[in-house]
Amino acid sequence: MIDTNEKLAAFLPVIKSAAWLAIDTEADSLHAYPEKVCLIQISTAAGDRLVDPLAKMDINPFLDALVGRELIFHAADYDLRLLKKHHEFTPTVIFDTMLAARLLGERQFGLGALVEKFLGVKLDKGPQKADWAQRPLTPRMEVYARNDTRFLKPLEEKLRAGLIAQNRLAWHEESCARLIAESSVPPVVDPDDCWRIKGSTFLESPALAVLRELWHWREREAVAASRPPFFVLSHESMVAIAAAVSEHQPFEPMIPPRMHPRRKENLLAAVRAAQAVPPEQFPEKIRHRSDRPTEAEFRRFRELEKIRDRHAHQLQLDPTLIAPKSVLGNLARDWDKHAAELMAWQRELLK
């Protein structure tokens, strides 16, 4: 485990001279809130190493050494978003083995399935839901973590050869570039939308005012306790409490009996705050209008769907890789407006 500045400095020449680099991360989203990067796995021809971002060391030199290099990932989306959010790191070029497998028509594209099919190695599923913030890691956790990158280079070689043979390498390169670009943009949080959880569409405005306060209360409690929000109170309980309060019904029986008294008092305070909100400040109930397509749009949608499905069948691809139905709907309404949102290879197939 690289967990000191001295160990990291000694490892940097290995990274800088490496012919290839395979990367993965582990986070603690099931055990902490907000999540953080707990481990960075890296494999080179010299072996597999684990870098500890939680240790008291500066990992910026490590990340700087990765800039400008092609990095091999599997299912890079979450890793890229974590590294951008917590360490302001965005790679220059990546090779995503999951994307490559999907573009080759593989239906089982998890790392374990691909390693077994292409390399003949069966991986231990391991402690996937482990707390990666714990130290020291158990021997089994270390093996699991190292296996996440150990086989990426030989897997990449097999998949790259397949992409070249089927003239789809350019598709993969464009898809990886799109993934980098999308993951480097911070998500836009609408303050009037973030608290509208599952079940809230059935609530009227007075209940929504209660739900809004409960959501902010739960966020504060989750951050203070460093626990995911669902450990504090479930979505279902919040919706039920909001409905009961707005209807002047007893709601305390809906509070988990083992909730800490301090947390319970804070919840009750949130309810009282919601009850003090004047009606003119209640959230509006969102009424979704049915944006039904015209007959012409529906015909165009069916035409695009047939084109997509024909190519998908011929290429043995998942049709949603070319375009999901939501995208086809947008294209049917206004091709000129939405075609630019497609990648070049997708647009070419849908012409």
Secondary structure, DSSP 8 states (H G I E B T S, - for coil): -B-SHHHHHHHHHHHHH-S-EEEEEEE-TTTSSS--EEEEEEEETTEEEEE-TTSSS--HHHHHTTTTSEEEESSHHHHHHHHHHHH----SEEEEHHHHHHHTT-S--SHHHHHHHHH--------TT--TT-SS--HHHHHHHHHHHHTHHHHHHHHHHHHHHTT-HHHHHHHHHHHHHHHTS-----TTTTT--TTGGG--HHHHHHHHHHHHHHHHHHHHHTS-HHHH--HHHHHHHHHHHHTT---GGGS-TTS-HHHHHHHHHHHHHHHTS-GGGS------------HHHHHHHHHHHHHHHHHHHHHT--HHHH--HHHHHHHHH-HHHHGGGS-HHHHHHH-
